[in-house]
Amino acid sequence: MSVRELVVLGTASQVPTRHRNHNGYLLRWDGEGILFDPGEGTQRQMLRAGVAAHDLNRICVTHFHGDHSLGLAGVIQRINLDQVPHEITAHYPRSGRRFFDRLRYATAYRETVAVTEVPVDTDGPLAVTPAYTLEARKLSHPVESYGYRLTEPDGRRMLPERLAAHGIAGPDVGRLQREGSLGGVRLEDVSEVRRGQRFAFVMDTRLCEGVHALAEGCDLLVIESTFLDEDEELAVEHGHLTAGQAARAARDAGVRHLVLTHFSQRYSDPEEFERQARAAGYEGELTVAHDLQRVPVPKRR
């Protein structure tokens, strides 16, 4: 059974709190698992969330501040300890390769799994598979940072009434899908485009072109909202977004489900993030993330 969901492992910015672990997010995409920004404590949060090392296929790091990367050491060693039977691919800013190397080899252990490094140094595709294209976009933060976007290829949705009108049924439907035409009937005559799903992951950044490009048309957007709107000057100074800024970007991009996360410890009322996002005009589905939450990717339109 295919599953497409976000598993939230941690939602705190800079430091963990009593109720929020450092960052960590797993995207389940059918049979694959993509781990984003494993901060300190991610290995334990995976255990609590029922996520195994075997579930991982890719690791995507946006940048090398500790709350987004200190968990790499434990996660990579767990991958090797559990002898994950498939290759793991790691993406991270090329400028931070020395940090990745230090974390990957932070202590002694026996390497049993191939971890292939595919660093990021420019906007564009990182991987193209039958299930999705993974691309990166540069963001605006005091250290080099990239956001990630996953796009499913468009497919086709068969239209039963048109199939019936042309007398096509049973095995002939599959044949038409494979061959593109059957008895003078083209696939386009009895089907319509089924838009592929889109997911984006946007962490530490000011508003910039990369934010808008990543968010455009997303079914599910995970985006930082470290500050509330009254602290916008702090957000700009430190390279972050406010709840209102994140929500307006999602509104303008036509995002269907917005997930706000990466909250500063200075705020005690998480509902205020939702209030400010709604005040900014975002009307889609909205989640103010909490640790160990599961957020399904919206069903296709």
KOLKOLDO-145522 format. One record per residue: x, y, z of N, C-alpha, C in turn. Coordinates in steps of 0.001 Angstrom, whole numbers, padded with zeros to 6 digits, always signed. Atoms other than C-alpha are relative to their C-alpha. Last residue first. Layout:
BEGIN
NODE       n.X       n.Y       n.Z      ca.X      ca.Y      ca.Z       c.X       c.Y       c.Z
NODE         X         Y         Z         X         Y         Z         X         Y         Z
...
// end
This chain:
BEGIN
NODE       n.X       n.Y       n.Z      ca.X      ca.Y      ca.Z       c.X       c.Y       c.Z
NODE   +001229   -000706   +000353   -007307   +016904   -007100   -000843   -000858   -000945
NODE   -000024   -000687   +001283   -004810   +014416   -005781   -001349   +000681   -000258
NODE   +000348   +000841   +001140   -005100   +013573   -002125   +000017   +000823   -001275
NODE   +001391   -000056   +000475   -003327   +015883   +000290   -000232   -000912   -001204
NODE   +000003   -000814   +001210   +000040   +014617   +001614   -001433   +000046   -000525
NODE   +000108   +000630   +001321   -000705   +013226   +005042   +000137   +001012   -001123
NODE   +000787   -000886   +000858   +000663   +014944   +008173   -000084   -000644   -001381
NODE   +000020   +000504   +001370   +001908   +012726   +010992   -000949   +000865   -000818
NODE   +001236   -000134   +000754   +002862   +014350   +014297   +000155   -000622   -001392
NODE   +000574   +001330   +000185   +005755   +013076   +016400   -001361   +000031   -000696
NODE   -000828   +001193   +000113   +006714   +016607   +017503   -000843   -001266   -000085
NODE   -000540   +000408   -001298   +004279   +019440   +016887   +000720   -001324   -000178
NODE   -000538   +001331   -000267   +003505   +021264   +013669   +000393   -000192   +001461
NODE   -001102   -000489   -000823   +001188   +024215   +013268   +000621   -001248   +000621
NODE   -000461   +000753   -001164   -000891   +022694   +010483   +001130   +000755   +000675
NODE   -001119   -000561   -000757   -002937   +024631   +007943   +000307   -000865   +001214
NODE   -000174   +000805   -001208   -005298   +023551   +005177   +001290   +000429   +000690
NODE   -000075   +001445   +000202   -005866   +026405   +002760   +000111   -000745   +001314
NODE   +001296   +000635   -000229   -007100   +029930   +003505   +000018   -001512   -000184
NODE   -000089   +001381   +000461   -003856   +031911   +003881   -001288   -000740   +000374
NODE   +000812   +000322   +001158   -004773   +035579   +004150   +000127   -001409   -000526
NODE   -000761   -000335   +001205   -002092   +036994   +006431   -000733   -000413   -001273
NODE   +000120   -001455   +000184   -004609   +036969   +009306   +000737   +000454   -001259
NODE   +001334   -000258   +000542   -004800   +033198   +008854   -000202   +001493   -000257
NODE   +000026   +000551   +001356   -001046   +032854   +009285   -001356   +000248   -000650
NODE   -000685   -000942   +000878   -001145   +035216   +012280   +000035   -000503   -001445
NODE   +000783   -001239   +000109   -003816   +033173   +014020   +000665   +000978   -000969
NODE   +001152   +000231   +000871   -002012   +029920   +013249   -000814   +001275   -000191
NODE   -000538   +000179   +001352   +001250   +031188   +014707   -001140   -000245   -000989
NODE   -000206   -001324   +000566   -000652   +032492   +017738   +000592   -000089   -001412
NODE   +001193   -000400   +000754   -001911   +028972   +018383   +000154   +001386   -000624
NODE   -000108   +000381   +001413   +001631   +027932   +019329   -001207   +000425   -000829
NODE   +001336   +000296   +000509   +001415   +029964   +022567   +000072   -000356   -001487
NODE   +000628   +001067   -000779   +004669   +029922   +024562   -001350   -000425   -000543
NODE   +001461   -000045   +000065   +006933   +031932   +022267   -000609   -001205   +000719
NODE   +000506   -001195   -000678   +010589   +032715   +023075   -001520   +000027   +000060
NODE   +000403   +000315   -001370   +011610   +029115   +022267   -000602   +001201   +000728
NODE   -000878   -000540   -001035   +011641   +030014   +018590   -000552   -000327   +001383
NODE   +000485   -001105   -000829   +009594   +027753   +016351   +001034   +000425   +001039
NODE   -001260   -000667   -000349   +010934   +025608   +013515   -000288   +001255   +000836
NODE   -000849   +000688   -000963   +007502   +024661   +012054   +001225   +000849   +000311
NODE   -000924   -000932   -000645   +004552   +025770   +009924   +000801   -000731   +001064
NODE   -000490   +000482   -001294   +002923   +023166   +007673   +001033   +000993   +000512
NODE   -001164   -000711   -000532   +000813   +024573   +004830   +000350   -000558   +001371
NODE   -000154   +000301   -001435   -001585   +022370   +002883   +001327   +000596   +000463
NODE   +001221   +000622   -000515   -002959   +023411   -000546   +000064   -000270   +001502
NODE   -000278   +001213   -000784   -000258   +025886   -001561   -001297   -000545   +000581
NODE   +001094   +000953   +000164   -001436   +028360   -004218   +000218   -001313   +000723
NODE   -000449   +001144   +000798   +001925   +030142   -004430   -001101   -001023   -000234
NODE   -000303   -000454   +001355   +000540   +033524   -003309   +000408   -001153   -000916
NODE   +001229   -000518   +000643   -001076   +031957   -000245   +000269   +000351   -001460
NODE   +000826   +001163   +000324   +002037   +029955   +000644   -001280   +000408   -000713
NODE   -000693   +000715   +001079   +004250   +033052   +000431   -000812   -001215   -000438
NODE   +000229   -000756   +001227   +001669   +034959   +002470   +000696   -000661   -001191
NODE   +001373   +000205   +000455   +001669   +032221   +005094   -000293   +000761   -001282
NODE   +000122   +001360   +000522   +005448   +032165   +005433   -001388   -000235   -000580
NODE   -000765   +000069   +001247   +005577   +035954   +005783   -000127   -001384   -000641
NODE   +000709   -000708   +001048   +002768   +035948   +008356   +000718   -000060   -001336
NODE   +001193   +000774   +000359   +004370   +033260   +010485   -000746   +000657   -001145
NODE   +001068   -000073   -000994   +007684   +035097   +010430   -001173   -000847   -000482
NODE   +001322   -000447   +000388   +010672   +034032   +008361   -000892   +000161   +001216
NODE   +001139   +000881   -000235   +014366   +033719   +009165   -001290   +000628   -000519
NODE   +000214   +000845   +001169   +017774   +035113   +008260   -001124   -000989   +000162
NODE   -000572   +001335   -000204   +018938   +036445   +011632   -000276   -000959   -001152
NODE   -001388   -000069   -000472   +018482   +040146   +010912   +000652   -001375   +000052
NODE   -000841   -000445   +001110   +015346   +039611   +008828   +001474   -000011   +000404
NODE   +000023   +001033   +001030   +013680   +037573   +011561   +000927   +000370   -001152
NODE   -000890   +001075   -000447   +014752   +040006   +014259   +000088   -001095   -001057
NODE   -001366   -000520   +000106   +013158   +042855   +012316   +001019   -001045   +000438
NODE   -000485   +000117   +001374   +010008   +040756   +011850   +001421   +000522   -000152
NODE   -001457   +000085   -000073   +009521   +040369   +015604   +000622   -000134   -001392
NODE   -000477   -001174   -000728   +005905   +041583   +015671   +001524   +000017   +000134
NODE   -000132   -001186   +000846   +005161   +039076   +012929   +000548   +001218   +000730
NODE   +001299   -000617   +000232   +005880   +035992   +015015   +000210   +001355   -000675
NODE   +000447   -001162   -000763   +009248   +034334   +014607   -001458   +000339   -000290
NODE   -000703   -000113   -001280   +010704   +030972   +013581   -000595   +001085   +000882
NODE   +000598   -001273   -000440   +008186   +030332   +010846   +000532   +000244   +001406
NODE   -000305   -000573   -001314   +009967   +027611   +008893   -000804   +001268   +000251
NODE   -000765   -001246   +000041   +008255   +025950   +005973   +000227   +000542   +001407
NODE   -000537   -000065   -001364   +006832   +022543   +005120   +000946   +001188   +000030
NODE   -001178   -000852   -000203   +004714   +022908   +001973   +000361   -000004   +001476
NODE   -000415   -000063   -001404   +002276   +020176   +000917   +001296   +000798   +000081
NODE   +001069   +000648   -000753   +000275   +020207   -002333   +000308   +000047   +001492
NODE   -000231   +001188   -000827   +002713   +022717   -003757   -001297   -000543   +000613
NODE   +000897   +001092   +000336   +001789   +025028   -006629   +000123   -001238   +000851
NODE   +000969   -000152   +001083   +004803   +027310   -006219   -000790   -001285   -000266
NODE   +001386   +000119   -000464   +006431   +026812   -002808   -001007   -000096   -001130
NODE   +000225   +001288   -000652   +009966   +026079   -004052   -001472   -000211   +000343
NODE   -000153   +001060   +001003   +010007   +028968   -006510   -000278   -001371   +000597
NODE   +001160   -000017   +000888   +008584   +031410   -003945   +000071   -001122   -001037
NODE   +001197   +000366   -000766   +011129   +030509   -001271   -001193   -000119   -000937
NODE   -000001   +001437   -000230   +014001   +030583   -003766   -001223   -000479   +000753
NODE   +000565   +000665   +001173   +013091   +034088   -004894   -000074   -001507   +000193
NODE   -000874   -000108   +001170   +013717   +035403   -001407   -000656   -000748   -001143
NODE   +000745   +000048   +001248   +011993   +035906   +001951   +000964   +000223   -001166
NODE   +000831   -001186   +000176   +014594   +035291   +004635   -000891   -000229   -001228
NODE   -000159   -000929   +001117   +015755   +031758   +005175   -000798   +001275   +000227
NODE   -000498   -001315   -000398   +016092   +028852   +007583   +000291   +000921   -001183
NODE   -000439   -000337   -001352   +014012   +025957   +006268   +000709   +001351   -000021
NODE   -000670   -001301   -000050   +011922   +025339   +003179   +000378   +000299   +001448
NODE   -000544   -000113   -001350   +010808   +021802   +002322   +000876   +001244   +000042
NODE   -001195   -000830   -000166   +008599   +021416   -000727   +000360   +000122   +001473
NODE   -000356   -000184   -001413   +006130   +018793   -001935   +001231   +000891   +000063
NODE   -001184   -000817   -000246   +004364   +018509   -005286   +000169   +000237   +001497
NODE   -000034   -000688   -001288   +001874   +015936   -006560   +001338   +000705   +000200
NODE   -000820   +000625   -001022   +001604   +015086   -010244   +000034   +000821   +001275
NODE   -001148   -000783   -000455   -001288   +016529   -012188   +000763   -000735   +001096
NODE   +000069   +000073   -001461   -003547   +013951   -013751   +001277   +000643   +000533
NODE   -001245   -000100   -000763   -003926   +014920   -017418   -000298   -000061   +001493
NODE   -000411   -001381   -000226   -007151   +013711   -018990   +001275   +000003   +000827
NODE   -000638   -000279   -001286   -008288   +010447   -020519   +000303   +001483   +000110
NODE   +000785   +000650   -001064   -010375   +008925   -023309   +000602   +000239   +001387
NODE   +001443   -000076   +000266   -009343   +010925   -026388   -000831   -000515   +001172
NODE   +000495   -001339   -000360   -005798   +011580   -025067   -001507   +000127   -000193
NODE   +000093   -000086   -001459   -005114   +007815   -025159   -000576   +001347   +000428
NODE   -001220   -000423   -000689   -005879   +007840   -028867   -000235   +000061   +001505
NODE   +000300   -000817   -001182   -008689   +005825   -030445   +001307   +000321   +000710
NODE   +000273   -001371   +000397   -007891   +004615   -033976   -000361   +000930   +001144
NODE   +001082   -000056   +000968   -008220   +000964   -033079   -000393   +001410   -000404
NODE   +000614   +001311   +000201   -006077   +001383   -029991   -001170   +000167   -000965
NODE   +001145   -000026   +000916   -003692   +004208   -029196   -000508   -001420   -000195
NODE   +000327   -001371   +000362   -001032   +005114   -026620   -001137   +000140   -000978
NODE   -000362   -000250   +001390   +000530   +001660   -026482   -000352   +001396   -000488
NODE   -001380   +000365   +000324   +000674   +001052   -022737   +000411   +000482   -001383
NODE   -000920   -000771   -000836   -002462   +002945   -021731   +001452   -000276   -000367
NODE   +000027   -001389   +000462   -004410   +001543   -024680   +000971   +000860   +000794
NODE   -000725   -000029   +001267   -003339   -001981   -023749   +000068   +001415   -000559
NODE   -001430   +000074   -000275   -004426   -001427   -020185   +000837   +000064   -001262
NODE   -000340   -001263   -000656   -007874   -000318   -021304   +001498   +000040   +000293
NODE   -000312   -001008   +001018   -008068   -003211   -023775   +000360   +001358   +000604
NODE   -001442   -000051   +000302   -007778   -005661   -020892   +000371   +001052   -001034
NODE   -000821   +001142   -000388   -011334   -004823   -019760   +001465   +000173   -000339
NODE   +000196   +000529   -001353   -013227   -002128   -021656   +000999   -001122   +000251
NODE   -001264   +000539   -000523   -013132   +000079   -024753   -000199   -000423   +001446
NODE   +000077   +001448   -000122   -016419   +000568   -026559   +001259   -000663   +000490
NODE   -000815   +000591   +001067   -015605   +004103   -027699   +000020   -001528   +000076
NODE   +000487   -000529   +001274   -018442   +005652   -025682   +000765   -000591   -001180
NODE   +001229   +000703   +000364   -017565   +003364   -022775   -000510   +000456   -001358
NODE   -000360   +001378   +000346   -013997   +004664   -022668   -001230   -000756   -000482
NODE   -000591   -000062   +001338   -015358   +008225   -022804   +000454   -001392   -000459
NODE   +001059   -000281   +000962   -017687   +007587   -019868   +000544   +000067   -001428
NODE   +000855   +001163   +000314   -014961   +005838   -017875   -001057   +000275   -001067
NODE   +001366   -000508   -000147   -012450   +008725   -018084   -000980   -001096   -000437
NODE   +000936   +000547   +000973   -008900   +007459   -017505   -001420   +000467   +000317
NODE   +001167   +000572   -000680   -006654   +009767   -015480   -000995   -000468   -001066
NODE   +001281   -000162   +000686   -003245   +010467   -017008   -001093   -000730   +000782
NODE   +000497   +001246   +000565   +000079   +011088   -015325   -001277   +000271   -000780
NODE   +001423   +000036   +000332   +002145   +014152   -014446   -000348   -001366   -000580
NODE   +000361   -000208   +001408   +005554   +013381   -013005   -001520   +000008   -000176
NODE   +000401   +001240   +000653   +005826   +013775   -009207   -000316   +000278   -001471
NODE   +001097   -000110   +000962   +007697   +016836   -008031   -000257   -001352   -000651
NODE   +000231   +001289   +000625   +009886   +016999   -004912   -001235   +000125   -000895
NODE   +001332   +000153   +000572   +011282   +020335   -003799   -000087   -001338   -000721
NODE   +000188   +001143   +000880   +014244   +021073   -001551   -001455   -000096   -000458
NODE   +001249   +000699   -000209   +015519   +024226   +000125   -000155   -001086   -001046
NODE   +000823   +000389   +001141   +019157   +025237   +000118   -001300   -000622   +000493
NODE   +001144   +000842   -000305   +021284   +027111   +002654   -000796   -000255   -001268
NODE   +000649   +000479   +001227   +024676   +028784   +002600   -001078   -001030   +000334
NODE   -000844   +001022   +000621   +025327   +030402   +005968   -000743   -000541   -001206
NODE   -001406   -000377   -000222   +023837   +033736   +007065   +001016   -001040   -000458
NODE   -000299   +000234   -001418   +020550   +032718   +005388   +001465   +000371   +000219
NODE   -000739   -001160   -000513   +018885   +033471   +002041   +000168   -000120   +001504
NODE   +000759   -000869   -000891   +017788   +030365   +000106   +000900   +001120   +000524
NODE   -000756   -000716   -001015   +019209   +028464   -002866   -000908   +000943   +000780
NODE   -000029   -001443   +000275   +016879   +026094   -004660   +000730   +000701   +001140
NODE   -000406   -000903   -001070   +017165   +022307   -004848   -000065   +001439   -000479
NODE   -000818   -001146   +000382   +015494   +019651   -006983   +000288   +000878   +001211
NODE   -000409   -000761   -001179   +014120   +016150   -006519   +000903   +001129   -000460
NODE   -001229   -000764   +000216   +012232   +014691   -009481   +000269   +000795   +001268
NODE   -000100   -001433   -000298   +009706   +012014   -008605   +001286   +000583   -000561
NODE   +001011   -000463   -000946   +008424   +008440   -008935   +000017   +001506   +000231
NODE   +001353   +000161   +000546   +010237   +007278   -012086   -001083   +000589   +000900
NODE   +000413   +001392   -000100   +013425   +008804   -010655   -001370   -000144   -000651
NODE   +001210   +000242   +000796   +015257   +012056   -011383   -000283   -001495   +000053
NODE   +000299   +001398   +000303   +017756   +013241   -008794   -001285   -000065   -000802
NODE   -001002   +000823   -000669   +019464   +016510   -007929   -000168   -001471   -000337
NODE   +000283   +001384   -000390   +017572   +018828   -010261   +001193   -000679   +000661
NODE   +000310   +000961   +001047   +018274   +022576   -010252   -000194   -001406   +000523
NODE   +001411   +000330   +000155   +019726   +025500   -008351   -000173   -001063   -001072
NODE   +000724   -000854   +000936   +023446   +025340   -007700   -001466   -000404   -000018
NODE   -000685   -001284   +000120   +026018   +023949   -005278   -000674   +000936   -001000
NODE   +000752   -000997   +000752   +024379   +020843   -003869   +000835   +001272   -000095
NODE   +000112   -001360   -000539   +026352   +017807   -002734   -000721   +000947   -000955
NODE   +000291   -000824   +001177   +025584   +014272   -003953   -000210   +001427   +000490
NODE   +000156   -001434   -000216   +027173   +011969   -001365   -000225   +000709   -001342
NODE   -000477   -000757   +001153   +026565   +008248   -001696   -000277   +001477   +000221
NODE   +000638   -001310   -000086   +026272   +006364   +001568   +000610   +000858   -001105
NODE   -000469   -001036   +000917   +027087   +002715   +000841   -000829   +001267   +000200
NODE   +000999   -000480   +000957   +026336   +000622   +003904   +000615   +001091   -000870
NODE   +000558   +001160   +000692   +028568   -001546   +006101   -000938   +000405   -001132
NODE   +000856   -000372   +001123   +030890   +001028   +007653   -000452   -001255   -000744
NODE   -000246   +000821   +001183   +032188   -000194   +011005   -000973   +000399   -001095
NODE   +001041   +001006   +000213   +032296   +002485   +013681   +000336   -000753   -001271
NODE   -000351   +001237   +000690   +034733   +004971   +015199   -001216   -000910   -000118
NODE   -000586   +001011   -000882   +033449   +008418   +016063   +000304   -001240   -000820
NODE   -000190   -000619   -001313   +032529   +011682   +014293   +000629   -000963   +001001
NODE   -001065   +000757   -000659   +033062   +010133   +010866   +000314   +000569   +001375
NODE   +000054   +001390   +000484   +029828   +011193   +009195   +001020   -000870   +000715
NODE   +001145   +000666   -000618   +029674   +014313   +011349   -000075   -001465   -000422
NODE   -000247   +000109   -001448   +033177   +015441   +010453   -001134   -000740   +000690
NODE   -001030   +001009   -000239   +032635   +014641   +006776   +000254   -000192   +001486
NODE   +000599   +001315   +000235   +029348   +016559   +006709   +001022   -001100   +000296
NODE   +000870   +000297   -001137   +031029   +019550   +008334   -000648   -001373   -000169
NODE   -000866   +000329   -001145   +033878   +019514   +005812   -000830   -000317   +001229
NODE   -000478   +001387   +000073   +031327   +019263   +002981   +000871   -000360   +001205
NODE   -000062   +000585   -001344   +029621   +022460   +004077   +000525   -001419   +000027
NODE   -000869   -000833   -000831   +030324   +024471   +000912   +000143   -000539   +001418
NODE   -001392   +000397   +000224   +028825   +021581   -001080   +000965   +000803   +000881
NODE   -000759   -001033   +000707   +025440   +022282   +000478   +001478   -000388   -000120
NODE   -000307   -001077   -000935   +023851   +018940   +001440   +000765   +001070   -000765
NODE   -000117   -001298   +000655   +022416   +015862   -000273   +000225   +001063   +001070
NODE   +000009   -001182   -000863   +022954   +012322   +001033   +000228   +001255   -000830
NODE   -000570   -001174   +000663   +022044   +009169   -000898   -000154   +001213   +000900
NODE   +000543   -001243   -000540   +021564   +005863   +000931   +000693   +001159   -000717
NODE   -000822   -001205   -000009   +022157   +002600   -000931   -000763   +001180   +000605
NODE   +000015   -000784   +001229   +020125   -000438   +000003   +000866   +001246   +000168
NODE   -000398   +000763   +001189   +020379   -003300   +002486   -000003   +000781   -001310
NODE   +001051   -000301   +000970   +020460   -001182   +005671   +000398   -000593   -001359
NODE   -000350   +000578   +001303   +023063   -002864   +007818   -001148   +000150   -001003
NODE   +001128   +000833   +000425   +021368   -001972   +011119   +000211   -000623   -001372
NODE   +000215   +001027   -001014   +024665   -000718   +012547   -001097   -000968   -000423
NODE   -001035   +001025   +000127   +025434   +001095   +009298   -000175   -001123   +001003
NODE   +000163   +000611   +001324   +022161   +003023   +009174   +001004   -001137   -000184
NODE   +001109   +000963   -000144   +022505   +003605   +012927   -000279   -000706   -001330
NODE   -000523   +001179   -000685   +025952   +005180   +012350   -001092   -001051   +000189
NODE   -000862   +000730   +000924   +024467   +007493   +009738   +000575   -001248   +000661
NODE   +000819   +000620   +001040   +021597   +008504   +012030   +000864   -000828   -000947
NODE   +000742   +001143   -000523   +023845   +009091   +015032   -000798   -000720   -001065
NODE   -000948   +001012   -000496   +026326   +011292   +013207   -000740   -001246   +000472
NODE   -000542   +000813   +001085   +023658   +013132   +011219   +000895   -001133   +000508
NODE   +000466   +001385   -000077   +021830   +014270   +014347   +000564   -000909   -001076
NODE   -000774   +000726   -001008   +023941   +017430   +014567   -000446   -001451   +000171
NODE   -000972   +000986   +000504   +022533   +018626   +011227   +000714   -000829   +001063
NODE   +000427   +000645   +001237   +019564   +020989   +011393   +000913   -001151   -000415
NODE   +001357   +000504   -000201   +019793   +022262   +014983   -000551   -000677   -001248
NODE   +000110   +001227   -000772   +023560   +022437   +014542   -001398   -000557   +000130
NODE   +000172   -000402   -001383   +023670   +024935   +011703   -000401   -001240   +000789
NODE   -000738   +000616   -001092   +025000   +023228   +008617   +000010   +000836   +001267
NODE   -001183   -000786   -000334   +022459   +023925   +005902   +000610   -000573   +001276
NODE   +000123   -001335   +000591   +019456   +022416   +004085   +001245   +000836   +000254
NODE   -000359   -001003   -001001   +020391   +018783   +004742   -000068   +001374   -000659
NODE   -000152   -001339   +000584   +018649   +016122   +002654   +000238   +001008   +001114
NODE   -000114   -000987   -001061   +019043   +012449   +003584   +000272   +001341   -000662
NODE   -000743   -001239   +000212   +017826   +009865   +001101   +000033   +000799   +001292
NODE   -000665   +000118   +001296   +016663   +006235   +001146   +000861   +001218   -000326
NODE   -000661   -001145   +000613   +015540   +005812   +004748   +000628   -000351   -001343
NODE   +000982   -000828   +000712   +012949   +003296   +005935   +000645   +001126   -000792
NODE   +000314   +000643   +001273   +015641   +000738   +006817   -000999   +000818   -000815
NODE   -001057   -000377   +000938   +016845   +003142   +009519   -000263   -000590   -001376
NODE   -001228   +000791   -000068   +013503   +002582   +011188   +001033   +000519   -000987
NODE   -000759   -000118   +001238   +010680   +005043   +011849   +001320   -000752   +000163
NODE   +000119   +001247   +000743   +008182   +004091   +014558   +000685   +000039   -001353
NODE   +000972   -000148   +001081   +007755   +007667   +015770   -000198   -001283   -000801
NODE   +001303   -000340   -000576   +009439   +007071   +019135   -001086   +000073   -001064
NODE   +000471   +001148   -000779   +012351   +005289   +017472   -001402   +000259   +000547
NODE   +000379   +001025   +000973   +012729   +008053   +014912   -000561   -001220   +000718
NODE   +001328   -000382   +000485   +012696   +010581   +017763   -000495   -000988   -001059
NODE   +000975   +000378   -001029   +015614   +008712   +019342   -001422   +000346   -000448
NODE   +000042   +001459   -000070   +017666   +008884   +016139   -001030   -000466   +001036
NODE   +000866   +000558   +001041   +016705   +012533   +015645   -000109   -001513   +000099
NODE   +001114   +000766   -000553   +018124   +013622   +019010   -000882   -000657   -001037
NODE   -000350   +000819   -001156   +020324   +016387   +017603   -001232   -000712   +000540
NODE   -000659   -000659   -001115   +019050   +017673   +014282   +000319   -000981   +001118
NODE   -000016   +000734   -001264   +018264   +015587   +011216   +000820   +000718   +001072
NODE   -000557   -000765   -001120   +017506   +018149   +008497   -000034   -000739   +001341
NODE   -000451   -001375   +000129   +015280   +016215   +006070   +000517   +000523   +001341
NODE   -000185   -000644   -001304   +014938   +012440   +005892   +000585   +001391   -000205
NODE   -000970   -001084   +000136   +013538   +011070   +002623   +000051   +000735   +001331
NODE   -000003   -000923   -001122   +011818   +007684   +002826   +001115   +001025   -000166
NODE   -001251   -000669   -000361   +010865   +005619   -000192   -000180   +000892   +001223
NODE   -000942   +000912   -000645   +008199   +002996   -000873   +001297   +000637   +000439
NODE   +000189   +001373   +000439   +005312   +005400   -001474   +001041   -000880   +000694
NODE   +000519   -000175   +001357   +006740   +008777   -000550   -000086   -001381   -000630
NODE   +000255   +001321   +000583   +007303   +008890   +003192   -000657   +000223   -001358
NODE   +001048   +000078   +001003   +008777   +012285   +004032   -000076   -001436   -000500
NODE   -000079   +001103   +000951   +010716   +012244   +007277   -001181   +000081   -000949
NODE   +001239   +000206   +000748   +011308   +015448   +009210   +000221   -001142   -000989
NODE   -000072   +001320   +000608   +013861   +016325   +011906   -001338   -000278   -000666
NODE   +000626   +000344   +001271   +014493   +019564   +013751   +000217   -001450   -000400
NODE   -000613   -000616   +001176   +015574   +019711   +017409   -000695   -000503   -001263
NODE   -001345   +000457   +000316   +013066   +018303   +019855   +000587   +000885   -001095
NODE   -000389   +000019   +001404   +010064   +020246   +021126   +001452   -000462   -000140
NODE   +001061   +000558   +000836   +008153   +019797   +024387   +000378   -000110   -001472
NODE   +000621   +001159   -000649   +010794   +020325   +027058   -000989   -000708   -000922
NODE   +000726   -000395   -001206   +012737   +022551   +024690   -000585   -001260   +000641
NODE   +001195   +000764   -000326   +015387   +021888   +022037   -000652   +000545   +001271
NODE   -000174   +000900   -001142   +017722   +024722   +021052   -001275   -000815   +000202
NODE   -001194   -000300   -000787   +018244   +026650   +017797   +000224   -000967   +001155
NODE   -001116   -000702   +000635   +014742   +026146   +016400   +001090   +000246   +001038
NODE   -000602   -001132   -000711   +012374   +023490   +017698   +001081   +000655   -000849
NODE   +000521   -001279   +000500   +010088   +021327   +015540   +000644   +001224   +000648
NODE   -000374   -001089   -000892   +011236   +017713   +015820   -000340   +001329   -000622
NODE   -000822   +000531   -001088   +010351   +014301   +014369   +000392   +001077   +001002
NODE   -000720   -001093   -000654   +007463   +015307   +012108   +000744   -000561   +001204
NODE   -000129   +000357   -001408   +006437   +012390   +009875   +000881   +001054   +000653
NODE   -001116   -000608   -000710   +005227   +013741   +006533   -000040   -000469   +001441
NODE   +000250   -000778   -001194   +002962   +011487   +004522   +001300   +000587   +000521
NODE   -000681   -001275   +000182   +002588   +009639   +001270   -000360   +000874   +001184
NODE   +000230   -000988   -001051   +001792   +005983   +001754   +000777   +001248   -000361
NODE   -000806   -001209   +000073   +001425   +003380   -000992   -000405   +000967   +001097
NODE   +000846   -001194   +000000   +000000   +000000   +000000   +000885   +001249   +000000
// end
